[in-house]
Amino acid sequence: MHKSEIQNETATDNKNYGMSLPSKDNLFIRMIQSIFSFEVLFILFLFAWVFKADPRFQWVPIDITELFFILSLCIGILVFLGKKKRFNKKATILALSGAAFAFYIFISLNWSAGHIYAVQKTLHISTLTLWALFACAFIIASDTRRLNRFINLILAIAAWIALASALEYVKGGGGVINALNSNYLALGYTLGMGLIISIAYVFFFEQSRSRRIALFIISLFFMFLLLVLGGRGPLIGVTISLLIPLLYRAKVRLEYKLWIKKYFVFIVILLIAVFSVSIYLYSKDSPTATLARILLLFEPGMGTSVSTRVEYYLASYILWQFKPLLGHGIGSWPILIGLPDRISYPHNMVLEIIVELGLMGLILFGFILFWALKGFIHLKYNRSIFFTFVILMMFINAFMGAMFSGDMNDNRIIFALLGLMAFDEGKYEVNKGLKIVNLQKRVRKNEK
């Protein structure tokens, strides 16, 4: 390498060093890169369950989830090989732990009471769910720009759902909203992620005042929709998630303390406003769909949905006691409670694991959870507070959802977020810094 080439490469790396996000220049180029990026295909795969039932997509000859899984898998392999990415220790351990969990699920087929659903569930977890973990750990978490693009695309998906839900609300009035022919819970948890990202941008990301105001208005729009959508779980989940940054108030560096102080004031005002509006609507006997369904919790029967879940939870505990160590086998839940061999689950992922996979399965899943959170929940000097809070808040939101709805494969966003916890901006910045130092040494050596 010639001296001029080394100097050019050094200058380029110095320009990139310390930047966690792309520059504001070449907006058009960055938009084109985002549209034709791996992250677009992966996001469409990850959130296909939200929009694939929309009649406008019925012309697609195969299942949309499977379509974008195949496309994102092919492109993801090319991206991984093309970039010659190294196997980051944490990402590798997460991947191996996920593979061990999937392998145990496959073994449990040998003693499962289920057949059709059991095989289908095993296939989905070992492909769709495992890919969500692998892709985030090895591809997205290894690149700050890809992580930023991934987060922005979730915000874009949430904005699309918000517009569709708002139109449905205007047309349909005060009932439960199922825009895009989707389930209101799927819509609610996705809107919750959009709310988390938009608020995090407002308080934990340096940007122009106009963009901050726009994102603040968008976050209020998301909150309004969560209040009228009809989903209790999504509203409760996002409320708990928004409290996460407050736990770090005494642990952050001095320059971040003011950010969290402002955030604390906002959260207090927001909760008071939501509570006040709810009380007012209740006094006028015109509660929103979400508020009306929350009020059911205070009635004797708590509503059909809650009473059914309580029955499932009690049945799960009893069933687990019969085979506490290895479980009854994957996909056995519907057979055990007397249902046909089809998709059915206890609407709680932890109970689902202990019934079907026993303590062994729970330990394997807990190992993934442990390694993902290990080191990530601590704010490191070189890691962006924005990325840390967004990933943690989205994880809590998704995990709360998994405690009330969906099976393991439906909640693959949890495994994706666990994979994102392999991100450590400090390590990548240190590697860039070492590269710069080495290049500068080579320049000085050539000059001598």
C-alpha positions as CSV (number, residue, x, y, z in Angstrom):
1,M,0.0,0.0,0.0
2,H,1.4,3.4,-1.0
3,K,1.7,6.3,1.4
4,S,-1.2,8.2,-0.2
5,E,-3.5,5.2,0.0
6,I,-2.7,4.7,3.6
7,Q,-3.3,8.3,4.4
8,N,-6.6,8.2,2.5
9,E,-7.7,5.1,4.4
10,T,-6.6,6.7,7.7
11,A,-8.6,9.9,6.9
12,T,-11.7,7.8,6.1
13,D,-11.5,5.8,9.3
14,N,-10.9,9.0,11.3
15,K,-14.0,10.4,9.8
16,N,-16.1,7.3,10.7
17,Y,-14.5,6.9,14.1
18,G,-16.8,8.0,16.9
19,M,-19.9,8.1,14.7
20,S,-22.6,5.8,15.8
21,L,-25.0,6.9,13.0
22,P,-24.7,7.9,9.3
23,S,-24.1,11.6,8.6
24,K,-27.0,13.8,7.4
25,D,-25.4,14.2,4.0
26,N,-26.5,12.3,0.9
27,L,-30.0,11.7,2.3
28,F,-31.2,10.3,-1.1
29,I,-28.4,7.8,-1.2
30,R,-29.1,6.7,2.4
31,M,-32.8,6.2,1.6
32,I,-32.0,4.1,-1.4
33,Q,-29.6,2.0,0.7
34,S,-32.3,1.5,3.3
35,I,-35.0,0.5,0.8
36,F,-32.8,-2.1,-0.8
37,S,-31.2,-3.3,2.4
38,F,-31.2,-6.7,4.2
39,E,-33.0,-5.0,7.1
40,V,-36.1,-4.3,5.0
41,L,-36.5,-8.0,4.1
42,F,-35.8,-9.0,7.7
43,I,-38.3,-6.5,9.1
44,L,-41.0,-7.7,6.7
45,F,-40.3,-11.2,7.8
46,L,-40.3,-10.4,11.5
47,F,-43.6,-8.4,11.3
48,A,-45.4,-10.3,8.6
49,W,-47.9,-11.6,11.1
50,V,-49.2,-8.1,11.5
51,F,-50.1,-7.4,7.9
52,K,-50.1,-10.7,5.9
53,A,-53.9,-11.3,6.4
54,D,-54.7,-8.0,4.6
55,P,-56.7,-8.8,1.5
56,R,-54.4,-6.6,-0.6
57,F,-51.6,-9.3,-0.1
58,Q,-53.8,-12.3,-1.0
59,W,-52.3,-12.4,-4.5
60,V,-48.9,-13.6,-3.1
61,P,-48.8,-17.4,-3.9
62,I,-47.1,-18.5,-0.7
63,D,-47.3,-17.6,2.9
64,I,-45.7,-14.1,3.3
65,T,-43.8,-15.0,6.5
66,E,-42.2,-17.9,4.6
67,L,-41.5,-15.8,1.6
68,F,-39.6,-13.1,3.5
69,F,-37.9,-15.7,5.6
70,I,-36.4,-17.3,2.5
71,L,-35.5,-13.9,1.0
72,S,-33.9,-12.5,4.2
73,L,-32.1,-15.8,4.8
74,C,-30.5,-15.8,1.3
75,I,-29.5,-12.1,1.4
76,G,-28.4,-12.4,5.1
77,I,-26.0,-15.2,4.2
78,L,-24.6,-13.2,1.4
79,V,-24.2,-10.1,3.7
80,F,-22.5,-12.2,6.3
81,L,-20.1,-13.8,3.9
82,G,-19.5,-10.6,1.9
83,K,-18.5,-8.6,5.0
84,K,-16.3,-11.4,6.3
85,K,-17.7,-10.8,9.8
86,R,-15.9,-12.3,12.7
87,F,-17.8,-14.5,15.2
88,N,-18.3,-12.2,18.1
89,K,-18.1,-14.1,21.3
90,K,-21.4,-13.1,22.7
91,A,-23.2,-13.5,19.4
92,T,-21.7,-17.0,19.0
93,I,-22.8,-18.1,22.5
94,L,-26.3,-16.8,22.0
95,A,-26.5,-18.6,18.6
96,L,-25.2,-21.9,20.2
97,S,-27.6,-21.5,23.1
98,G,-30.5,-21.0,20.7
99,A,-29.4,-24.0,18.6
100,A,-29.2,-26.1,21.8
101,F,-32.8,-25.0,22.8
102,A,-34.1,-25.9,19.3
103,F,-32.3,-29.2,19.4
104,Y,-33.9,-30.1,22.7
105,I,-37.3,-29.2,21.3
106,F,-36.6,-31.6,18.4
107,I,-35.7,-34.4,20.8
108,S,-38.9,-33.8,22.8
109,L,-40.9,-34.9,19.8
110,N,-40.0,-38.5,20.9
111,W,-42.3,-38.2,24.0
112,S,-44.7,-35.6,22.8
113,A,-48.4,-36.5,22.9
114,G,-48.9,-34.2,19.9
115,H,-48.2,-35.0,16.2
116,I,-49.4,-32.4,13.6
117,Y,-49.0,-29.3,15.7
118,A,-45.8,-30.7,17.4
119,V,-44.0,-31.2,14.1
120,Q,-45.2,-27.8,12.7
121,K,-44.1,-26.0,15.9
122,T,-40.7,-27.7,15.9
123,L,-40.1,-26.8,12.3
124,H,-41.1,-23.1,12.8
125,I,-39.0,-22.7,15.9
126,S,-35.9,-24.3,14.4
127,T,-36.2,-22.1,11.3
128,L,-38.2,-18.9,11.7
129,T,-37.5,-18.3,15.4
130,L,-33.9,-19.3,15.3
131,W,-33.3,-17.2,12.2
132,A,-34.6,-14.1,14.1
133,L,-32.0,-14.7,16.8
134,F,-29.1,-15.5,14.4
135,A,-29.7,-12.6,12.0
136,C,-29.9,-10.0,14.8
137,A,-26.9,-11.4,16.7
138,F,-24.5,-11.8,13.7
139,I,-25.6,-9.2,11.2
140,I,-27.6,-6.4,12.7
141,A,-25.9,-6.2,16.1
142,S,-22.5,-6.2,14.6
143,D,-23.1,-2.9,12.7
144,T,-24.3,0.3,14.2
145,R,-25.7,1.6,10.9
146,R,-27.7,-1.6,10.4
147,L,-29.0,-1.4,14.0
148,N,-30.1,2.1,13.5
149,R,-31.8,1.2,10.2
150,F,-33.5,-1.7,11.9
151,I,-34.9,0.5,14.6
152,N,-36.1,3.1,12.1
153,L,-37.8,0.5,10.0
154,I,-39.7,-0.7,13.1
155,L,-40.8,2.9,13.6
156,A,-41.9,3.0,9.9
157,I,-43.9,-0.2,10.3
158,A,-45.6,1.2,13.4
159,A,-46.4,4.4,11.6
160,W,-48.1,2.5,8.8
161,I,-50.1,0.5,11.3
162,A,-51.0,3.7,13.1
163,L,-52.4,5.3,10.0
164,A,-54.4,2.2,9.1
165,S,-55.7,1.9,12.7
166,A,-56.7,5.6,12.7
167,L,-58.7,5.2,9.5
168,E,-60.4,2.1,10.9
169,Y,-61.2,4.0,14.1
170,V,-62.7,6.9,12.2
171,K,-64.9,4.5,10.2
172,G,-65.8,2.1,12.9
173,G,-66.3,4.2,16.0
174,G,-65.5,2.9,19.5
175,G,-65.1,-0.9,19.1
176,V,-62.0,-3.0,19.1
177,I,-59.8,-2.1,16.1
178,N,-58.5,-4.9,13.8
179,A,-56.9,-2.8,11.0
180,L,-55.2,-4.7,8.1
181,N,-57.4,-7.6,9.0
182,S,-55.0,-8.3,11.8
183,N,-55.4,-9.1,15.5
184,Y,-55.6,-6.0,17.7
185,L,-53.0,-7.5,20.0
186,A,-50.4,-7.8,17.2
187,L,-51.2,-4.2,16.2
188,G,-51.0,-3.0,19.8
189,Y,-47.6,-4.5,20.6
190,T,-46.1,-3.1,17.3
191,L,-47.5,0.3,18.0
192,G,-46.0,0.0,21.5
193,M,-42.6,-0.5,19.9
194,G,-43.1,2.6,17.7
195,L,-44.0,4.6,20.8
196,I,-40.9,3.4,22.6
197,I,-38.6,4.3,19.7
198,S,-40.2,7.7,19.0
199,I,-40.0,8.7,22.7
200,A,-36.4,7.5,23.0
201,Y,-35.5,9.6,19.9
202,V,-37.1,12.7,21.6
203,F,-35.2,12.3,24.9
204,F,-32.1,10.3,24.3
205,F,-30.9,11.3,20.9
206,E,-29.3,14.5,19.8
207,Q,-31.1,16.0,16.8
208,S,-32.8,19.1,15.4
209,R,-35.6,20.8,17.4
210,S,-38.1,20.4,14.5
211,R,-37.5,16.7,14.3
212,R,-37.8,16.3,18.0
213,I,-41.1,18.1,18.0
214,A,-42.4,15.9,15.1
215,L,-41.4,12.7,16.9
216,F,-43.0,14.0,20.1
217,I,-46.3,14.5,18.3
218,I,-46.0,11.0,16.7
219,S,-45.4,9.4,20.1
220,L,-48.6,11.1,21.4
221,F,-50.4,9.8,18.4
222,F,-49.2,6.2,19.2
223,M,-50.3,6.6,22.8
224,F,-53.8,7.8,21.7
225,L,-54.2,4.7,19.4
226,L,-53.1,2.4,22.2
227,L,-55.9,3.9,24.4
228,V,-58.6,3.3,21.7
229,L,-57.3,0.1,20.0
230,G,-58.7,-2.3,22.6
231,G,-55.6,-4.2,23.8
232,R,-55.0,-4.2,27.5
233,G,-51.8,-6.1,27.3
234,P,-50.1,-3.7,24.8
235,L,-51.0,-0.6,26.9
236,I,-49.8,-2.2,30.2
237,G,-46.7,-3.6,28.5
238,V,-45.6,-0.3,27.0
239,T,-46.3,1.6,30.2
240,I,-44.0,-0.7,32.2
241,S,-41.4,-0.5,29.4
242,L,-41.3,3.3,29.5
243,L,-40.2,3.1,33.1
244,I,-37.0,1.3,32.3
245,P,-34.8,4.5,31.8
246,L,-35.8,5.7,35.2
247,L,-34.0,2.8,36.8
248,Y,-30.8,4.1,35.4
249,R,-31.2,7.6,36.8
250,A,-28.5,7.3,39.4
251,K,-26.1,5.2,37.2
252,V,-25.6,7.3,34.1
253,R,-22.9,9.8,33.3
254,L,-23.4,13.4,34.3
255,E,-24.3,14.6,30.8
256,Y,-27.1,12.0,30.6
257,K,-28.7,12.9,34.0
258,L,-30.5,16.0,32.6
259,W,-31.9,13.9,29.8
260,I,-33.4,11.4,32.2
261,K,-34.6,14.2,34.5
262,K,-36.6,15.6,31.6
263,Y,-37.8,12.1,30.7
264,F,-39.0,11.6,34.2
265,V,-41.0,14.8,34.1
266,F,-42.6,13.7,30.8
267,I,-43.5,10.2,32.1
268,V,-45.2,11.6,35.2
269,I,-47.2,14.2,33.1
270,L,-48.1,11.5,30.5
271,L,-49.3,9.0,33.2
272,I,-51.3,11.7,34.9
273,A,-52.8,12.8,31.6
274,V,-53.8,9.3,30.6
275,F,-55.3,8.6,34.1
276,S,-57.2,11.9,34.0
277,V,-58.6,11.3,30.6
278,S,-59.6,7.8,31.5
279,I,-61.4,9.1,34.6
280,Y,-63.2,11.7,32.6
281,L,-64.4,9.3,30.0
282,Y,-65.5,6.8,32.6
283,S,-67.5,9.6,34.4
284,K,-69.2,10.4,31.0
285,D,-70.0,6.7,30.5
286,S,-68.0,6.7,27.2
287,P,-64.8,4.8,27.9
288,T,-62.5,3.9,25.0
289,A,-62.3,0.2,23.9
290,T,-59.0,-0.3,25.8
291,L,-60.3,1.4,29.0
292,A,-63.6,-0.6,28.8
293,R,-61.7,-3.9,28.6
294,I,-59.4,-2.8,31.5
295,L,-62.5,-2.1,33.7
296,L,-63.6,-5.7,33.1
297,L,-60.7,-6.8,35.3
298,F,-62.5,-5.2,38.3
299,E,-65.7,-7.1,37.7
300,P,-66.4,-10.5,39.3
301,G,-65.8,-12.7,36.2
302,M,-63.0,-10.4,34.8
303,G,-64.3,-11.1,31.3
304,T,-64.1,-14.2,29.2
305,S,-60.6,-13.6,28.0
306,V,-59.0,-13.2,31.4
307,S,-61.0,-16.1,33.0
308,T,-60.0,-18.4,30.2
309,R,-56.3,-17.5,30.7
310,V,-56.6,-18.1,34.4
311,E,-57.9,-21.5,33.7
312,Y,-55.1,-22.2,31.3
313,Y,-52.5,-21.0,33.9
314,L,-53.9,-23.3,36.6
315,A,-54.1,-26.2,34.2
316,S,-50.4,-25.6,33.1
317,Y,-49.2,-25.7,36.7
318,I,-51.0,-29.0,37.3
319,L,-49.7,-30.5,34.1
320,W,-46.2,-29.5,34.8
321,Q,-46.2,-31.3,38.1
322,F,-46.7,-34.6,36.3
323,K,-43.5,-34.3,34.3
324,P,-41.5,-31.4,35.9
325,L,-38.0,-32.2,34.5
326,L,-38.5,-33.0,30.8
327,G,-42.0,-31.9,30.2
328,H,-44.7,-33.5,28.1
329,G,-43.0,-32.8,24.8
330,I,-43.3,-30.0,22.3
331,G,-46.8,-29.3,20.9
332,S,-48.5,-31.4,23.6
333,W,-50.5,-28.7,25.2
334,P,-53.7,-28.9,23.1
335,I,-53.8,-32.7,23.5
336,L,-53.3,-32.6,27.2
337,I,-56.3,-30.3,27.8
338,G,-58.5,-32.2,25.5
339,L,-58.4,-30.1,22.4
340,P,-57.8,-31.3,18.8
341,D,-54.2,-31.6,17.5
342,R,-54.0,-28.0,16.3
343,I,-52.5,-24.7,17.3
344,S,-53.2,-24.0,21.0
345,Y,-51.1,-22.7,23.9
346,P,-51.5,-21.4,27.4
347,H,-51.0,-17.8,26.4
348,N,-47.9,-17.5,28.6
349,M,-44.5,-18.4,27.2
350,V,-42.9,-19.5,30.5
351,L,-45.8,-21.8,31.3
352,E,-45.7,-23.1,27.8
353,I,-42.0,-24.0,28.2
354,I,-42.4,-25.7,31.5
355,V,-45.4,-27.8,30.4
356,E,-44.0,-28.9,27.1
357,L,-40.2,-28.8,27.8
358,G,-40.0,-29.0,31.6
359,L,-37.3,-27.4,33.8
360,M,-34.7,-28.6,31.2
361,G,-36.3,-26.4,28.6
362,L,-36.7,-23.5,31.0
363,I,-33.0,-23.7,31.9
364,L,-32.0,-23.7,28.2
365,F,-34.1,-20.7,27.5
366,G,-32.9,-19.0,30.7
367,F,-29.3,-19.5,29.5
368,I,-30.1,-17.5,26.3
369,L,-31.7,-14.8,28.4
370,F,-28.8,-14.7,30.9
371,W,-26.1,-14.4,28.1
372,A,-28.2,-11.7,26.3
373,L,-28.6,-9.5,29.4
374,K,-25.1,-10.2,30.7
375,G,-23.2,-7.0,30.3
376,F,-25.9,-5.3,28.3
377,I,-28.0,-4.0,31.1
378,H,-25.0,-2.0,32.4
379,L,-24.4,1.3,30.6
380,K,-20.9,1.3,29.2
381,Y,-19.0,4.5,28.4
382,N,-18.8,3.9,24.7
383,R,-22.3,2.5,24.1
384,S,-25.0,4.8,23.0
385,I,-27.6,5.3,25.7
386,F,-30.2,5.5,22.9
387,F,-29.5,2.0,21.6
388,T,-29.4,0.5,25.1
389,F,-32.7,2.0,26.2
390,V,-34.5,1.2,23.0
391,I,-33.5,-2.4,22.9
392,L,-34.2,-3.0,26.6
393,M,-37.6,-1.2,26.5
394,M,-38.7,-3.1,23.3
395,F,-37.6,-6.4,25.0
396,I,-39.7,-5.7,28.1
397,N,-42.6,-4.8,25.9
398,A,-42.3,-8.0,23.9
399,F,-41.7,-10.1,26.9
400,M,-44.8,-8.7,28.6
401,G,-46.8,-9.6,25.5
402,A,-45.4,-13.2,25.6
403,M,-46.8,-13.5,29.2
404,F,-50.4,-13.0,27.9
405,S,-50.6,-14.1,24.3
406,G,-49.0,-16.1,21.5
407,D,-46.7,-19.2,21.5
408,M,-42.9,-19.3,21.2
409,N,-42.9,-18.9,17.4
410,D,-45.5,-16.1,17.5
411,N,-43.1,-14.3,19.9
412,R,-40.0,-14.6,17.8
413,I,-39.5,-10.9,18.2
414,I,-38.2,-11.7,21.7
415,F,-35.4,-13.9,20.3
416,A,-34.6,-11.1,17.8
417,L,-34.2,-8.6,20.6
418,L,-32.1,-11.0,22.6
419,G,-29.9,-11.3,19.5
420,L,-29.6,-7.5,19.4
421,M,-28.1,-7.5,22.9
422,A,-24.9,-8.8,21.3
423,F,-24.4,-5.2,20.3
424,D,-21.6,-3.4,22.1
425,E,-20.7,-0.2,20.4
426,G,-17.6,0.2,22.6
427,K,-16.0,-2.9,21.1
428,Y,-16.6,-1.8,17.6
429,E,-15.3,1.7,18.3
430,V,-12.2,0.3,20.0
431,N,-11.5,-1.9,16.9
432,K,-11.8,1.2,14.7
433,G,-9.4,3.1,16.9
434,L,-6.9,0.3,16.8
435,K,-7.1,0.2,13.0
436,I,-6.5,3.9,12.9
437,V,-3.5,3.6,15.2
438,N,-2.0,0.8,13.1
439,L,-2.5,2.7,9.9
440,Q,-0.8,5.8,11.3
441,K,2.2,3.6,12.5
442,R,2.5,2.3,8.9
443,V,2.5,5.9,7.5
444,R,5.2,7.0,9.9
445,K,7.2,3.8,9.0
446,N,7.0,4.6,5.3
447,E,8.0,8.2,5.9
448,K,11.2,7.0,7.6
